[in-house]
Amino acid sequence: MAETIYTKNAPDAIGPYSQAKVVGNLVFTSGQIAINPESGEVEADTIEGQTEQVCKNLSNLLEAAGTSIDKAVKTVCFLKEMSDFASFNEVYGKYFTSKPARSCVAAKQLPKDVLVEVEVIAER
């Protein structure tokens, strides 16, 4: 049976879904965007600032699930503009030092008109 994960240190779901689910020894996060969980607002307007917030949200969510960003095995990344790829990678690489498998695609539009969204599968 799947365990539902919730933490106030990551943004609340903005739709009918969970922040994360645990099945067996795997944690599946929902896509995280650059919402600051304290204010509930998107505060950064650059790809670097938004990627920082996304990675902080993911770190907090994985910690609440009993794991860490170091145990990520797969990420799926969505960028509003593929021209932000290099800048995104600069910040992403500081957090995902274990270099999990990854897909990165451009998306025409993301929730709240953000520049980046990332979801993670991690071992627990």
VMD Tcl script that draws the C-alpha trace (Angstrom):
set ca {
  {0.00 0.00 0.00}
  {1.29 3.45 -0.88}
  {2.16 5.92 1.88}
  {1.25 9.57 1.30}
  {3.90 12.15 2.20}
  {3.10 15.70 3.27}
  {5.34 18.44 4.63}
  {4.71 22.12 5.27}
  {8.30 22.71 4.07}
  {7.27 22.19 0.46}
  {4.39 23.83 -1.40}
  {0.92 22.41 -0.91}
  {-0.45 20.58 -3.92}
  {-2.38 23.00 -6.15}
  {-4.63 20.25 -7.46}
  {-6.04 16.82 -6.60}
  {-2.69 15.08 -5.98}
  {-0.16 14.38 -3.22}
  {3.22 15.99 -2.71}
  {4.76 12.50 -2.81}
  {4.01 8.80 -2.47}
  {6.16 5.98 -1.14}
  {5.80 2.50 -2.57}
  {8.18 -0.12 -1.23}
  {11.56 1.56 -0.96}
  {10.88 4.18 -3.63}
  {9.68 7.76 -3.21}
  {7.84 9.37 -6.12}
  {7.50 13.15 -5.87}
  {5.00 15.21 -7.76}
  {6.52 17.90 -9.92}
  {7.80 20.77 -7.81}
  {7.72 24.36 -8.99}
  {9.32 27.47 -7.55}
  {6.70 28.25 -4.92}
  {8.14 29.35 -1.59}
  {6.22 27.24 0.96}
  {6.30 30.06 3.54}
  {4.69 32.68 1.31}
  {2.83 30.43 -1.12}
  {4.11 32.60 -3.96}
  {6.56 32.26 -6.84}
  {9.23 34.69 -5.72}
  {12.10 34.28 -8.18}
  {11.84 35.43 -11.77}
  {15.08 33.93 -13.14}
  {15.78 30.33 -14.09}
  {18.57 30.22 -11.51}
  {16.39 31.51 -8.68}
  {13.48 29.27 -9.59}
  {15.71 26.20 -9.90}
  {17.15 26.94 -6.42}
  {13.64 27.04 -4.95}
  {12.59 23.87 -6.77}
  {15.65 22.00 -5.48}
  {15.03 23.24 -1.92}
  {11.41 22.09 -2.15}
  {12.50 18.67 -3.42}
  {15.14 18.35 -0.69}
  {12.56 19.16 1.99}
  {10.01 16.79 0.50}
  {12.48 13.91 0.22}
  {13.63 14.53 3.80}
  {10.01 14.31 4.98}
  {9.80 10.95 3.16}
  {12.85 9.65 5.02}
  {15.40 9.99 2.25}
  {17.51 12.68 0.58}
  {18.27 14.23 -2.76}
  {21.50 12.17 -2.78}
  {19.37 9.04 -3.18}
  {17.58 10.29 -6.30}
  {17.68 7.68 -9.08}
  {15.62 9.49 -11.74}
  {14.46 13.03 -12.40}
  {12.15 14.48 -15.00}
  {12.74 18.16 -15.70}
  {10.51 20.56 -17.59}
  {11.83 23.91 -18.84}
  {9.70 26.67 -20.28}
  {12.61 27.64 -22.54}
  {15.29 25.17 -23.66}
  {17.60 28.17 -23.97}
  {17.73 28.06 -20.12}
  {19.27 24.55 -20.21}
  {22.84 25.59 -19.28}
  {21.75 27.94 -16.48}
  {19.36 25.29 -15.14}
  {22.16 22.70 -15.16}
  {24.47 24.98 -13.15}
  {22.05 25.07 -10.21}
  {20.67 21.53 -10.66}
  {24.23 20.13 -10.57}
  {24.89 21.65 -7.14}
  {22.01 19.65 -5.68}
  {21.97 16.42 -7.71}
  {25.63 15.51 -7.17}
  {24.87 11.76 -7.48}
  {23.89 12.40 -11.12}
  {20.62 10.44 -11.31}
  {19.18 9.36 -14.64}
  {17.28 12.29 -16.14}
  {14.94 13.48 -18.84}
  {14.73 17.19 -19.62}
  {12.17 18.59 -22.02}
  {10.74 21.93 -23.01}
  {7.13 22.56 -22.04}
  {5.06 25.26 -23.67}
  {3.56 26.35 -20.34}
  {3.96 25.25 -16.73}
  {1.70 25.80 -13.69}
  {1.71 29.38 -12.36}
  {3.70 30.33 -15.48}
  {6.97 29.21 -13.85}
  {10.18 28.57 -15.77}
  {10.99 25.10 -14.40}
  {9.38 22.02 -12.83}
  {11.18 18.89 -11.57}
  {9.92 15.55 -10.29}
  {12.06 12.88 -8.61}
  {12.12 9.16 -7.93}
  {14.42 8.34 -5.01}
  {15.37 5.33 -2.92}
  {14.38 5.40 0.72}
}
mol new
graphics top color blue
foreach p $ca { graphics top sphere $p radius 0.5 }
foreach p [lrange $ca 0 end-1] q [lrange $ca 1 end] { graphics top cylinder $p $q radius 0.2 }
display resetview
